[in-house]
Every structure is written in C-alpha cells, then in structure tokens.
C-alpha cells in the first residue's frame, strides 16, 4: 500500500511540507517538527527504526521538542520580539 506509515519517503515529504509552512508562518515550532519528520523518515528508510506507529509518533514529538529547544537556543530571541521593561523610565 502506498500510504503505509512505514514508508520513509512519506515522512520526508511531510517534513518538507511542514518546512514550507515554516516559510509562511515563521516560528521555530514548524521547523523543529520538520526536522523531526525528516529524521524519522531517514530512520525508516535506512531500516534502523522498526517500532509501531504509537512509538514512532511519540519519538517524533520528543525529537520535535528537542529540535525546537536547540533552535531556540541557537537562534536566540529575535530583535523584533517584545521587550519587557522592569523599570519605569520616569523613576
């Protein structure tokens, strides 16, 4: 069957689609998810990964969160983000 979840190419294509969503809606969440999907696709293509679908989805979610954390740490806070002022300028 073409739409089998163990087909690594479907995971890679899904990762690329999510990466395209990242271009439209910037934020590290979509990029972290795209990285996790592509990595899982490569693991499935090489035959390293063989656990069922629930385990695969959990590992993709964990990889997505770790990728988001790493991207957040590496990229830092963007200059256009809101700055919180702790002291009043008039004091």
Secondary structure as UniProt FT lines:
FT   TURN            2..3
FT   TURN            5..6
FT   HELIX           8..24
FT   HELIX           28..46
FT   HELIX           53..75
FT   TURN            79..80
FT   TURN            89..90
//
